[in-house]
Amino acid sequence: MSTSGKWVRKSNSVGAQIDDAYVIVDADTAKYYAFNTSAKDIWDALVEARSCAEICERLTARYDVNADDCLSSVERVVEDLKGKGLVAPA
């Protein structure tokens, strides 16, 4: 699977902050997923169509993180979201 191109959240999920995690419920599958802070930031960025590099630009401006490490992490999270059916190519 490739994470090149732009990605956007599917509209089949709802989410809420619960304690230290952000929880997403996929309405199609009734499965839920808990996100840590950085995964939530990626999720929030995907409200609009964005590439992994564009998401990294936002994250490196907010956090003290190396651009290459950021890109690797964002690609991994987007790949996981894609596998769970939570994001789609834009």
URQUI-V367720 format. One record per pair of residues at least 24 apart in sequence whose ideal C-beta (glycine too) atoms are under 10 Angstrom apart, sorted by the first residue. I is the first residue (numbers start at 1). J is the second residue. Records with the same first field share a line. If there is no record, write none. Layout:
BEGIN
I: J ; J
END
This chain:
BEGIN
1: 78 ; 79 ; 82 ; 83
2: 75 ; 79 ; 82 ; 89
3: 51 ; 52 ; 71 ; 74 ; 75 ; 76 ; 77 ; 78 ; 79 ; 80 ; 81 ; 82 ; 87 ; 89
4: 51 ; 52 ; 53 ; 75 ; 89
5: 49 ; 51 ; 52 ; 89 ; 90
6: 46 ; 48 ; 49 ; 50 ; 51 ; 52 ; 53 ; 54 ; 55 ; 89 ; 90
7: 42 ; 45 ; 46 ; 48 ; 49 ; 50 ; 51 ; 52 ; 54 ; 55 ; 74 ; 78 ; 79 ; 81 ; 82 ; 86 ; 87 ; 88 ; 89 ; 90
8: 45 ; 46 ; 47 ; 48 ; 49 ; 50 ; 87 ; 88 ; 89 ; 90
9: 43 ; 44 ; 45 ; 46 ; 47 ; 48 ; 49 ; 81 ; 86 ; 87 ; 88 ; 90
10: 46 ; 81 ; 84 ; 85 ; 86 ; 87 ; 88
11: 88
12: 85 ; 86 ; 88
13: 43 ; 84 ; 85 ; 86 ; 87
15: 40 ; 43 ; 44
24: 81 ; 84 ; 86
26: 84 ; 85 ; 86
28: 85 ; 86
29: 84 ; 85 ; 86
31: 84 ; 85 ; 86
33: 80 ; 81 ; 84 ; 86
35: 77 ; 81
36: 77
37: 63
38: 62 ; 63 ; 65 ; 70 ; 73 ; 74 ; 77
39: 73 ; 74 ; 76 ; 77 ; 80 ; 81
41: 74 ; 77
42: 73 ; 74 ; 76 ; 77 ; 78 ; 80 ; 81 ; 87
43: 77 ; 78 ; 81 ; 86 ; 87
45: 74 ; 78
46: 77 ; 78 ; 81 ; 86 ; 87 ; 88 ; 90
48: 90
49: 87 ; 88 ; 89 ; 90
50: 74 ; 78 ; 90
51: 78 ; 90
52: 76 ; 77 ; 78 ; 79
END
